[in-house]
Amino acid sequence: MNMESTLKAVMATVLGISADAISDDTSMDTVESWDSIKHMNLVLAIEEEFGVSIPDEDAANITSYPLIRLVLAEQLKGQ
């Protein structure tokens, strides 16, 4: 599985939505179940799945699929 499909699977599991429903339009504003608790769980799940540590300032700002993908790619590049 590539990074994007794995990321979508993690997001789908944490947010309780279909991985197929995740697109560049997916954000805290468009996913009703994406609240602050789910956001923290999402950050932790991404860190665990990919073996990265997302800095706190980035974790607070990754409120959409494109932003999460960008920050994750940067973290993976640094490994």
Number of C-alpha atoms within 10 A of each C-alpha: 7 6 13 13 13 15 22 20 18 18 25 17 14 19 19 13 17 12 17 10 12 19 12 11 13 14 18 17 12 10 16 10 15 20 13 11 9 16 20 15 15 21 22 15 17 21 15 11 12 14 12 15 15 19 10 9 8 14 17 13 11 20 16 18 19 15 15 22 17 11 17 23 13 12 17 13 8 8 7
